[in-house]
Amino acid sequence: MTDPTSTPLDPVTLAVLKGRLEQIADEMDATLYRSAFNPIIAEAHDACHGLYDAQSGDTLVQGKSGLPVFVGAMAFAVRAAARAASSRGGLHDGDIWLFNDPYEGGTHANDFKLVRPFFRGGKLYCYLASAAHWHDVGGAVPGNYNPAATECWQEAVQIPPVRVVRGGVLDDNVVAILKANTRLPDSLWGDLNAQLAALELGTRRLNDLLDEHGDTRVHQAMGELRSRAVRLMRSHIAALPDGRYSFSDMLDNDGVKDVPLTIALDMTVAGERLTLDFSRSSEQCAGPVNISLATAVAACYVALKHLFPDVPANAGVLDAVDFVIPDGLVISAQRPRPVGGYTETILRMIDVIFSATAQADPRRAMAQAYGTINALSIAGHRTDAARKGQRWVMFSFFGGGHGGHSDGDGLSHGNAPISTATIPPLEILEAAYPVRFTQWALRPNSAGDGQHRGGLGAVYEIELLEQDAEVFIFGERGKAAPQGIAGGGNGARNVFEYESNGEWKTPPMASKMLGIRLRRGQKLRLQTPGGGGYGQPAERSDTARANDLALGLVTKTKDQA
């Protein structure tokens, strides 16, 4: 009998297997979105599923609607689960490992990772894994974005890799510990079961595929898809001019000390290899804008996928890239440094990669996007008779403008470039929580000027309908605006305001604050940044400027600015 691996895969068969593998991950995503209790998963799609290599844990396939930042991070998560299993009885069919340790698995403690080893014929074939943002997992701040945290335990409960399912049976003791460490146990229970269901469906679908096409043939396709990603990345890198390109940007502060932090990149292009050197970045800090090394690598993956979108979404993206990230930086922090605000820091990493690439070839890059998710928590207790005393926690993130690029203007009111997540609809938020959005609109004059302007930021105004509530904001870009490229202008800065004693106030640290008290009828307002512009403003056409003015995207002409 002929060995299937000795026969190259023809393009049609490879395309079919690629589609089938991606469909498995896509169906896992859809199962979770339709089953989860928490709007951040069900509506915003803050989650990810994929298939991972049995030996290395590297990403083989990821769903198209999952968060790209998880592609790099989940490889670390799978390895962490495998290490835990090897020290505690080994990997077994029907087991599922669960944890939220951000230092081992990347991102932050809200993101619970579930890893299921997949066996065929008694041998480990690959891993299936699920990551999803749980609504509340303890800590000092409802929703867990604690802008004043100085250690990880102030952010959330810390769960190391544990076997939550053993031989197909859910461990009620682990579940009891999880439910005891949240303000919203029903939400947690629903989200956990939704992830378990997604992994079960993925297992069935993968077995079906292997039964149809054979274990060896499918494994061969996985290897070829990675090889193609490597070849494409090398060709894209080779198309950039050799050289060293440097760029630095800043974070407003760490939420504890009002001192800016530097994210600095020296990018070297040498033939078909790319080196990303972040050695000049600030040291790890007291507050929660630190990130782990796993998260930093994942952020680089996301930026590279934006720059080279045709490269398949697997670990091959990074095979042609060398990283220089010394220990102890704000982007390689170690336990117990807080990492809950990881989103703000990885957005700045993406910004500096975009801007450094623009020095090499501005046609390849885009200007900086708005650079903050503006994580907002509003929490209180119900006072109506039917739900008196019931705890409620609204957590959401918000959009802004993306950067202009060589093909046109930036996207207005888009979501952050770290993800494919969507901004939760106001109708869902108003139905679930005692709030009313009195404004949800584009923010005029917020885009960076240029031949192709940036996208516009947004204005969100929220009124409290309950008796009282506490508000927490964790944002960025309150001091340093998103920057343009190739001569383009900067976008507007982030502005957060809240009503207190009859006047509008802003946080002392511009973009971060906890413990804001609101009473019924009082409001808070977010004015999010616009994106940076691309190209010289003088090159923007009169027709484009007139159209912006007619639509109210700008309220003054270039001569009046």
Secondary structure, DSSP 8 states (H G I E B T S, - for coil): ---GGGS---HHHHHHHHHHHHHHHHHHHHHHHHH-SSHHHHTT--EEEEEEETTT--EEEE-TTS-THHHHHHHHHHHHHHHHHHTTT---TT-EEEE--HHHH-S-TTEEEEEEEEEETTEEEEEEEEEEE-S--SSSSTTS--TT-SSGGGTS-----EEEEETTEE-HHHHHHHHTT-S-HHHHHHHHHHHHHHHHHHHHHHHHHHHHH-HHHHHHHHHHHHHHHHHHHHHHHHTS-SEEEEEEEEES--SSS---EEEEEEEEEETTEEEEE-TTS-B--SSTT---HHHHHHHHHHHHHHHSTTS-SSGGGGTTEEEE--TTBTTS--TTS--TTHHHHHHHHHHHHHHHHHHH-TTT-B--------EEEEEEE--SGGGTT-EEEEEE---B----BTTB---SSB--TT-------HHHHHHHSSEEEEEEEE-TT-S--SSB-----EEEEEEE-SSEEEEEEE---SSS----BTT-------EEEEEETTEEE--TTSSEEEEEEEETT-EEEEE------BS-GGGS-HHHHHHHHHTTS-SS-GGG-
